[in-house]
């Protein structure tokens, strides 16, 4: 005896889901399927419908240290507070009242907060306010239609006007340029001069991901050239030599 069943077609993938080609040497793959690119004291978390630029994991150390100090002071006051003079006791209490809120809010920001959110579902890029260390409120909201292009900039390449020497550091920045001409910084990557290729790779990887998500383009500084690389190894792909005109390339028998 057969029982009739109803099969449902698979749910269609939303049109705003984007698949990225991020070089393996700058990408960190997460268990949830998203990728991370480390920046300066921050990281870009790249997903199929959203890109978040948020604080790095190491930024939770200072808030945790602040909470630990507050707990230690509270334990000390509870145990030996009666032996302290009044002015010292009041000073410790005021210090804890200031330290605890800042530490808790900074911890929340480091764990779940984000400085910039590019959301394809909402069709906008949002810069968070960052009030008291948290992403509270919206500082800037840019619809995708208002985005002209993205631009990678670099500082430190030009020779110093006094000593005619270049800097030992390179400051890469990913800038969003609106149709109105207003420029908004998404991320910064400072690197030593000898590691400038890695700095450009990280900045450009995030820029290309954002550009693909918002449907725009990304430009690079003058003097830099895009080179095709192997995504798995990060090595440049050598182009085959050009065939002379009138000659054919083939194998000998």
N, C-alpha and C positions, 0 to 999 in steps of 0.2 A: 504494500500500500504506500503510495507516494503522497507526500504532503506538499502542496503548492507553497512556494516561498516567493517573497518579493525582494529583489536585489536593488539596492540604491546605487546610483552612479557615484563615483568618487567626487568629493567636493572640489570645485575648480580652484586653482591657485589664484589669489588676488592679483590684479594687474600691477599693483605697486610693489610686489615682491621682486627683489633684485638679486642677481647672482654676481658676485664679484670675483675678479682675478687678482688676488693679493699675493705678492711675492712671499715665498715661504720663509725667506731669511729675515723678514720683518714682522711676520704674523705669528700670533700665539693662538692656537685653536682651543676653544672652551668646550666643556661637556655639553652645553646647551646648543651647540652648533654655530655660535657666533665666533668672531675673531677679534683679537686685540692687537693694537699697534701701540707700542710704548712711545710717549712723547716726553716733554719736560715736566716732571712732577705730575704728570697726568697720563691718561691713556685714552685711545679711541676704541670704543666697543662697537663693532660693525655687525649689524644684523640685516636680514633680508628686507625689513621695512623701516628700520630705525638705526641711526648712528648717534651714539652718545659720546661726548668728550667729557670725561669726569676725572676726579682726583685719583691718583695712583694708590695702590693698596698700602704703600708705606706711610701715607698720610694719617693712618689710624693710630700710629704709635704715639704721637704727641697728645691727642685726646685721651687715650687710654692712660697715659702717664698722669695727666691732670686728674682724671677720676681716681686713680690710685692714690695720689697725694691727698685728695679730699677725704677719701676713706680713712687713710692713716691719721689725718688730723682729727677726724671725728672720733676714731678709736682712742686717740690720746686724750681728747677732751672728756670723753665718757669715763676714762679710767683715772686720769690725774688732773682733770680740769679744776677741781676744787683747790688744788695747791697753787694755781696760777694767780697772779694779780689780775684785777678786773680789766685793766687796759689790754693785757696780753690776750685774755680770753675773748674780749670783744673784737680785737684785731684778727684773731684766727677765724672767728665766726664770719666776719665781713669778707675775709679772703675766700672762705669756702662758698659763700653766697655768690661771689663773682665767678669763681673758678668752675663750679659745677655746671651752671647753665651753658657757659662757653664750651666746655669740654663735651657735654652731651650733644649739643647742636653740631659741633665740629665732627663728632663721631658719626652722627646720622648722615651728615653731608658726605663724609668719606665713604660710607658704606652704600648708601642708596641715592645720593644726590648726583647732579650732573650740572656742568657749567654751560654746555651747549647741547641741544637736542635737535637733530634733523629728522623729522618724522614724515614719511611718505604718506601715511594714512591721513594725517592732518594737512599735509601739503604745505608745511612751513618749517622754518628754522627758528629756534627759540634760544635766546641768551638769558640765563637765569640771573636773578638779582644778586644772589650771594650775600644776603643779609645775615650778619653775625655767623658767617661760616656755613650757612645753609642756602640751598637753592630755593629761596622763598620769593615768589613774585616773578614777573616777567620784565626783564630790562629792555629787550628788543625782540620783536616778532617780525620775521621776514617771510612773506608767502613766496612759494617757488616762482610765481609769475613775476615777482619783483627782482629776481636774481639775474644779473647780467652774465657774470662769469666768476670763476674762482682763479686765484693767482697765488703762485708760490714765489716768495721774495727771499732774498738772502742779503745779510749785512756782514761786513768784514772782509770782503774780497778786494775792495778798493784800497789803494795805498794811502797811508796817512799823509795828510797835506803838509805836515811839518817835517817828519823824518823819512818820508817816502818808503814806509814799511807797511805791510799788510798785518792785520790782526791775527792772533793765534787761535781765535775762535770764529766760528761761523754761526750766525743766528738765522735759522730758517723759520719762516712763518707762512701759514696758510691763511689767506685773506679772502673773504667773500665780498665781492663788489656788486652793489645794487645798481639797478637801472639809473637811479638818480645820481650815481657816482659815489655814494657813501661807502666807506670801507669798514668792514667788521672782521676782527681777527678771530679765527676759530682755534688755532693751535700754534704753538711755538716749539722749536727743537733746536737748542744750542748744542753744538758739537765742536770738538777740537778741529783745527784746520785739516789734519791728516785724515779725519773721519768724515769729511764733508759729503762724501758719496753716500754714506749710511744715513746722514741727516737728510739729504735730498730724497733718498729712497723712502724713508718713513713719512716725510711730509707729503711727497707726491702720492704715495699709496693711499693716504687718507684723503687727499684732494681728489684723486680719481674716483674713489668710492663715493664721496659726497657728490661729485659732479654727475656720476651715473645715477645716483638716487634722485637728484633734483632735475635731471635732464638738461644739464648745462655742460660747459667745457672748463678745462683748467689750463692755464698758461704757466710757463716756466721762465726764469730769468734769462736775459740775453747772454749768450756765451755758453749756455748749457744745451746739451743735445740728448734727445730721447734715444735710448739704445734698447733693442729687444733683448730680454733676458729669459733664461730658463726659470720658470716659476719654482721648480723643485729645488734647484741648486743655487739660484741667484747669479749664475755666471752669464756673461754676455754671449749671445748666440752669434756665431760667425756667419756672415752672409757669404753665399757661394760666389766665387769670382765671376765677373761678367764675361759672357761668351762673345768673342769677337764677331763682328758683323760678317755674314756670309759663311760662318762656320757653324757646324752642329755639334752638340755634345752627345756622346754616345759611348757605348762600351765596345771594346774590341772582342772579337770572337777568338 
